[in-house]
Amino acid sequence: MRYLRKGALTIKLKGMDKFREKIPKFSGKKIAFFGLYVLFILSSSLMILFFLDNLPLLLNSEGLLGMISPWLPVIGVISVEIVGIILTYQMWFWRERLKAKYGALSYQKVFLAGFAGILILIAISFHMFIPFSAINSQFWSNGVYALFTKTFTSYFLPISFILDVIRIVIGILVCILAILMMGRSLSTFGFDYMTVIYLYFPEESSLQEHEIYSVIRHPMYSGLIYLCTAGFILQFNLYHVLFFIIYYLGFSFHIYFIEEKELIKRFGDSYIEYQKKVPAIFPYPTKLKIFFKFIFGKSK
């Protein structure tokens, strides 16, 4: 476990030592470049998504392009998510060839690409919180665009204010839940597990038997999905419904066809049986007690 000190504040990053061990080119103070890399990928991904959101406003076209224009933000999210999934997949796709060629340095050769993919997927979650009214409220409230950006609660005018208050409160609570879930996942399982180091060095891993794995199979991914859900609830319009569906389907593709395909190879029929018993993202109501015990740090 590594301790980062800033004044009197001490931050514990479990698994950071193992992570740094596997990326020697970022040894010592060079690790600061990794922090800059994270900020660059997150900010550039959000800027690209914001630009794609603005395309209808920039084009403001008629005819066929005008018909396609309202769908450009949706096409943008699909495109960015595909890039994120492809980059993440590099960790799995190149593994055997890199291990054969570089041995102990194999993870170092690919982690920047794979980690960029995860950061892009995180950026899409953050993007869910950006309201289209922040871009140009007059443009997005007119014509066909209003169908995409108008909140669903606004169709119930007599009680729309009450419904808005309820959804905002729920959205904030889900956002807090998501942040707690991601924070607990990182502190419990460590930065080394979150960055899939043991995909390349399974012999150095330890068996994870935490209670939360009897409730959901992917705690950190669950946190990202919940964060995306919070953004959808707070915006609550057709665009964000489509964004959420795209995000969820993309994550499901990664989980079932990339990550868990590897786990089935490693653990065989036992993991298939585990898949049948435990959901990937959303817990069964009967398991909510264990779920919240994990979030509030009261489970083992």
RODO-2510 file (C-alpha; in nm, 4 decimals, decimal comma):
residues 300
     n   res          X          Y          Z
     1     m     0,0000     0,0000     0,0000
     2     r     0,1370     0,3451    -0,0920
     3     y     0,0772     0,6619     0,1066
     4     l     0,0594     0,9943    -0,0768
     5     r     0,1131     1,2865     0,1596
     6     k     0,0002     1,6424     0,1064
     7     g     0,0455     1,8481     0,4202
     8     a    -0,1373     1,6698     0,7004
     9     l    -0,3498     1,4710     0,4555
    10     t    -0,2593     1,1092     0,3944
    11     i    -0,4225     0,9198     0,1098
    12     k    -0,3932     0,5438     0,0999
    13     l    -0,3810     0,3864    -0,2435
    14     k    -0,3948     0,0121    -0,2032
    15     g    -0,2134    -0,1736    -0,4801
    16     m    -0,0267     0,1312    -0,6100
    17     d     0,3114    -0,0244    -0,5310
    18     k     0,2261    -0,3298    -0,7424
    19     f     0,1087    -0,1050    -1,0262
    20     r     0,4345     0,0935    -1,0222
    21     e     0,6341    -0,2273    -1,0089
    22     k     0,4828    -0,3361    -1,3403
    23     i     0,5437    -0,0038    -1,5168
    24     p     0,9133     0,0718    -1,4429
    25     k     0,9312     0,3413    -1,7121
    26     f     0,7135     0,5518    -1,4792
    27     s     0,9387     0,4940    -1,1799
    28     g     1,0008     0,7632    -0,9200
    29     k     0,8733     1,1106    -0,9987
    30     k     0,7884     1,0040    -1,3533
    31     i     0,4594     0,8741    -1,2160
    32     a     0,3411     1,2364    -1,2366
    33     f     0,3261     1,1912    -1,6157
    34     f     0,0698     0,9169    -1,5600
    35     g    -0,1492     1,1636    -1,3707
    36     l    -0,1196     1,4109    -1,6574
    37     y    -0,2080     1,1324    -1,9009
    38     v    -0,5263     1,0549    -1,7044
    39     l    -0,6291     1,4215    -1,7064
    40     f    -0,5512     1,4528    -2,0786
    41     i    -0,7610     1,1498    -2,1803
    42     l    -1,0554     1,2484    -1,9602
    43     s    -1,0575     1,6131    -2,0685
    44     s    -1,0017     1,5425    -2,4383
    45     s    -1,2772     1,2768    -2,4378
    46     l    -1,5212     1,5201    -2,2799
    47     m    -1,4212     1,7914    -2,5274
    48     i    -1,4827     1,5548    -2,8200
    49     l    -1,8227     1,4544    -2,6801
    50     f    -1,9118     1,8203    -2,6231
    51     f    -1,8087     1,9034    -2,9815
    52     l    -2,0249     1,6208    -3,1170
    53     d    -2,3158     1,7469    -2,9064
    54     n    -2,2702     2,0867    -3,0694
    55     l    -2,2656     1,9578    -3,4284
    56     p    -2,6399     2,0141    -3,4894
    57     l    -2,6000     2,3689    -3,3626
    58     l    -2,2927     2,4292    -3,5784
    59     l    -2,4448     2,2784    -3,8937
    60     n    -2,8013     2,4030    -3,8481
    61     s    -2,8840     2,2457    -4,1850
    62     e    -3,2008     2,1584    -4,3739
    63     g    -3,2943     1,8684    -4,6008
    64     l    -3,1387     1,5272    -4,5474
    65     l    -2,8593     1,6631    -4,3283
    66     g    -3,1213     1,8439    -4,1237
    67     m    -3,3032     1,5123    -4,0673
    68     i    -2,9810     1,3437    -3,9546
    69     s    -2,8668     1,6400    -3,7460
    70     p    -3,0662     1,5617    -3,4262
    71     w    -2,9082     1,2150    -3,4190
    72     l    -2,5497     1,3403    -3,4376
    73     p    -2,5010     1,3522    -3,0558
    74     v    -2,6227     0,9904    -3,0373
    75     i    -2,3896     0,8854    -3,3200
    76     g    -2,1112     1,0711    -3,1380
    77     v    -2,1603     0,8783    -2,8129
    78     i    -2,1733     0,5483    -3,0050
    79     s    -1,8488     0,6342    -3,1878
    80     v    -1,6623     0,7424    -2,8735
    81     e    -1,7783     0,4345    -2,6810
    82     i    -1,6661     0,2027    -2,9617
    83     v    -1,3214     0,3642    -2,9478
    84     g    -1,3151     0,3153    -2,5696
    85     i    -1,4114    -0,0526    -2,5932
    86     i    -1,1580    -0,1194    -2,8710
    87     l    -0,8779     0,0416    -2,6697
    88     t    -0,9766    -0,1516    -2,3575
    89     y    -0,9837    -0,4743    -2,5574
    90     q    -0,6158    -0,4287    -2,6462
    91     m    -0,5299    -0,5480    -2,2943
    92     w    -0,6877    -0,8838    -2,3739
    93     f    -0,6119    -0,9054    -2,7469
    94     w    -0,2336    -0,8592    -2,7241
    95     r    -0,1740    -1,0380    -2,3961
    96     e    -0,0221    -1,3692    -2,5111
    97     r     0,1935    -1,2111    -2,7806
    98     l     0,3224    -0,9412    -2,5467
    99     k     0,3939    -1,1889    -2,2670
   100     a     0,5855    -1,4117    -2,5072
   101     k     0,7904    -1,1198    -2,6404
   102     y     0,8398    -0,8948    -2,3372
   103     g     0,7774    -1,1133    -2,0325
   104     a     0,7692    -0,9020    -1,7160
   105     l     0,7399    -0,5826    -1,9245
   106     s     0,4358    -0,7024    -2,1206
   107     y     0,1833    -0,5088    -1,9129
   108     q     0,3846    -0,1889    -1,9497
   109     k     0,3688    -0,2175    -2,3295
   110     v    -0,0100    -0,2053    -2,3465
   111     f    -0,1519    -0,0494    -2,0318
   112     l    -0,1602     0,3088    -2,1687
   113     a    -0,3931     0,2016    -2,4513
   114     g    -0,6120    -0,0156    -2,2284
   115     f    -0,6315     0,2429    -1,9529
   116     a    -0,7223     0,5106    -2,2087
   117     g    -1,0206     0,2960    -2,3068
   118     i    -1,1421     0,2787    -1,9460
   119     l    -1,0929     0,6554    -1,9063
   120     i    -1,3002     0,7172    -2,2191
   121     l    -1,5818     0,5076    -2,0722
   122     i    -1,5555     0,7068    -1,7478
   123     a    -1,5732     1,0310    -1,9499
   124     i    -1,8989     0,9134    -2,1098
   125     s    -2,0431     0,8720    -1,7587
   126     f    -1,9438     1,2316    -1,6764
   127     h    -2,0900     1,3451    -2,0092
   128     m    -2,4326     1,2258    -1,8928
   129     f    -2,4476     1,5221    -1,6535
   130     i    -2,4086     1,7900    -1,9237
   131     p    -2,7489     1,9436    -2,0065
   132     f    -2,8132     2,0443    -2,3658
   133     s    -2,9626     2,3689    -2,2371
   134     a    -2,6092     2,4645    -2,1293
   135     i    -2,5042     2,4679    -2,4951
   136     n    -2,7806     2,6862    -2,6412
   137     s    -3,1169     2,6604    -2,4662
   138     q    -3,3079     2,8458    -2,7405
   139     f    -3,1777     2,6191    -3,0194
   140     w    -3,2474     2,2933    -2,8333
   141     s    -3,5973     2,3965    -2,7241
   142     n    -3,7263     2,4490    -3,0789
   143     g    -3,8732     2,2105    -3,3389
   144     v    -3,7680     1,8475    -3,3495
   145     y    -3,4792     1,9110    -3,1092
   146     a    -3,7280     1,9790    -2,8298
   147     l    -3,8444     1,6175    -2,8567
   148     f    -3,4933     1,5038    -2,7660
   149     t    -3,4137     1,7554    -2,4913
   150     k    -3,7484     1,8168    -2,3210
   151     t    -3,7627     1,6485    -1,9809
   152     f    -4,0276     1,3776    -1,9504
   153     t    -4,1665     1,5406    -1,6360
   154     s    -4,2507     1,8568    -1,8327
   155     y    -4,5314     1,6641    -2,0051
   156     f    -4,7139     1,6488    -1,6710
   157     l    -4,7600     2,0214    -1,6217
   158     p    -4,9894     2,0223    -1,3161
   159     i    -4,7361     1,8254    -1,1124
   160     s    -4,4167     1,8702    -1,3164
   161     f    -4,2464     2,0762    -1,0447
   162     i    -4,3077     1,8082    -0,7818
   163     l    -4,1854     1,5375    -1,0190
   164     d    -3,8739     1,7423    -1,0956
   165     v    -3,7934     1,7773    -0,7261
   166     i    -3,8371     1,4013    -0,6776
   167     r    -3,6137     1,3081    -0,9748
   168     i    -3,3439     1,5577    -0,8729
   169     v    -3,3352     1,4150    -0,5201
   170     i    -3,3233     1,0587    -0,6576
   171     g    -3,0549     1,1572    -0,9096
   172     i    -2,8348     1,3113    -0,6390
   173     l    -2,8778     1,0056    -0,4152
   174     v    -2,7865     0,7693    -0,7013
   175     c    -2,4835     0,9877    -0,7809
   176     i    -2,3678     0,9641    -0,4180
   177     l    -2,4281     0,5886    -0,4278
   178     a    -2,2158     0,5604    -0,7440
   179     i    -1,9274     0,7601    -0,5981
   180     l    -1,9340     0,5555    -0,2767
   181     m    -1,9418     0,2309    -0,4752
   182     m    -1,6394     0,3299    -0,6850
   183     g    -1,4515     0,4591    -0,3832
   184     r    -1,5198     0,1435    -0,1824
   185     s    -1,4238    -0,0781    -0,4773
   186     l    -1,0918     0,1033    -0,5174
   187     s    -1,0097     0,0997    -0,1458
   188     t    -1,1182    -0,2636    -0,0992
   189     f    -0,9669    -0,4310    -0,4044
   190     g    -0,6833    -0,1926    -0,4819
   191     f    -0,5510     0,0013    -0,7771
   192     d    -0,3710    -0,3097    -0,9001
   193     y    -0,6971    -0,5015    -0,9438
   194     m    -0,8740    -0,2010    -1,0950
   195     t    -0,6032    -0,1729    -1,3623
   196     v    -0,6198    -0,5489    -1,4433
   197     i    -0,2518    -0,6134    -1,3696
   198     y    -0,3316    -0,9736    -1,2814
   199     l    -0,4680    -1,0362    -1,6279
   200     y    -0,0981    -1,0455    -1,7204
   201     f     0,0322    -1,1859    -1,3918
   202     p    -0,2392    -1,4234    -1,2618
   203     e     0,0164    -1,6150    -1,0558
   204     e     0,0680    -1,3048    -0,8398
   205     s    -0,3010    -1,2511    -0,7669
   206     s    -0,4926    -1,3628    -0,4607
   207     l    -0,8427    -1,5095    -0,4492
   208     q    -1,1075    -1,2437    -0,3871
   209     e    -1,3825    -1,3740    -0,1597
   210     h    -1,5407    -1,0492    -0,0469
   211     e    -1,9123    -1,0527     0,0412
   212     i    -1,9942    -0,8074    -0,2373
   213     y    -1,9143    -1,0766    -0,4951
   214     s    -2,2182    -1,2674    -0,3696
   215     v    -2,4295    -0,9650    -0,4662
   216     i    -2,2795    -0,8300    -0,7918
   217     r    -1,9976    -0,9583    -1,0099
   218     h    -1,8420    -0,6232    -1,1023
   219     p    -1,8483    -0,3622    -0,8218
   220     m    -1,6387    -0,0943    -0,9983
   221     y    -1,8282    -0,1275    -1,3264
   222     s    -2,1496    -0,1081    -1,1247
   223     g    -2,0353     0,2261    -0,9845
   224     l    -1,9815     0,3630    -1,3357
   225     i    -2,3222     0,2379    -1,4506
   226     y    -2,4863     0,3942    -1,1433
   227     l    -2,3080     0,7226    -1,2187
   228     c    -2,4432     0,7106    -1,5719
   229     t    -2,7896     0,6323    -1,4299
   230     a    -2,7681     0,9371    -1,2024
   231     g    -2,6896     1,1602    -1,5007
   232     f    -2,9851     1,0160    -1,6910
   233     i    -3,2230     1,0775    -1,3985
   234     l    -3,1020     1,4360    -1,3548
   235     q    -3,1438     1,5158    -1,7274
   236     f    -3,4405     1,2821    -1,7904
   237     n    -3,4923     1,3363    -2,1620
   238     l    -3,4850     1,1257    -2,4777
   239     y    -3,1205     1,2033    -2,5555
   240     h    -3,0093     1,0773    -2,2175
   241     v    -3,2266     0,7672    -2,2415
   242     l    -3,0468     0,6818    -2,5646
   243     f    -2,7077     0,7687    -2,4129
   244     f    -2,7771     0,5412    -2,1165
   245     i    -2,8893     0,2505    -2,3384
   246     i    -2,5769     0,2881    -2,5552
   247     y    -2,3528     0,3019    -2,2475
   248     y    -2,5141     0,0030    -2,0800
   249     l    -2,5043    -0,2092    -2,3954
   250     g    -2,1390    -0,1181    -2,4528
   251     f    -2,0430    -0,2111    -2,0980
   252     s    -2,2446    -0,5328    -2,1216
   253     f    -2,0570    -0,6225    -2,4405
   254     h    -1,7238    -0,5675    -2,2643
   255     i    -1,8298    -0,7677    -1,9586
   256     y    -1,9802    -1,0677    -2,1359
   257     f    -1,7683    -1,0951    -2,4503
   258     i    -1,4265    -0,9745    -2,3325
   259     e    -1,3710    -0,9828    -1,9577
   260     e    -1,5907    -1,2738    -1,8552
   261     k    -1,4894    -1,4760    -2,1580
   262     e    -1,1400    -1,4724    -2,0072
   263     l    -1,2744    -1,5643    -1,6636
   264     i    -1,4627    -1,8614    -1,8059
   265     k    -1,1396    -1,9814    -1,9673
   266     r    -0,9619    -1,9474    -1,6344
   267     f    -1,2273    -2,0930    -1,4012
   268     g    -1,4417    -2,3048    -1,6361
   269     d    -1,7914    -2,4243    -1,5451
   270     s    -1,7661    -2,2872    -1,1918
   271     y    -1,7698    -1,9322    -1,3271
   272     i    -2,0643    -2,0099    -1,5564
   273     e    -2,2578    -2,1301    -1,2505
   274     y    -2,1520    -1,8142    -1,0670
   275     q    -2,2868    -1,6021    -1,3553
   276     k    -2,6243    -1,7719    -1,3191
   277     k    -2,6470    -1,6999    -0,9475
   278     v    -2,5067    -1,3474    -0,9211
   279     p    -2,6036    -1,0486    -1,1426
   280     a    -2,3327    -0,8426    -1,3098
   281     i    -2,4405    -0,4885    -1,2181
   282     f    -2,7701    -0,4511    -1,0318
   283     p    -2,8244    -0,6494    -0,7091
   284     y    -3,1305    -0,8573    -0,6316
   285     p    -3,3613    -0,6930    -0,3724
   286     t    -3,2934    -0,9789    -0,1299
   287     k    -2,9219    -0,8878    -0,1311
   288     l    -2,9564    -0,5140    -0,0696
   289     k    -2,8495    -0,5423     0,2941
   290     i    -2,5096    -0,6857     0,1942
   291     f    -2,4915    -0,4334    -0,0899
   292     f    -2,5281    -0,1333     0,1429
   293     k    -2,3009    -0,2881     0,4055
   294     f    -2,0269    -0,2881     0,1417
   295     i    -2,0935     0,0700     0,0364
   296     f    -2,0746     0,1970     0,3947
   297     g    -1,7680    -0,0099     0,4797
   298     k    -1,9328    -0,2570     0,7138
   299     s    -1,8745    -0,5807     0,5203
   300     k    -1,5732    -0,8064     0,4829
***
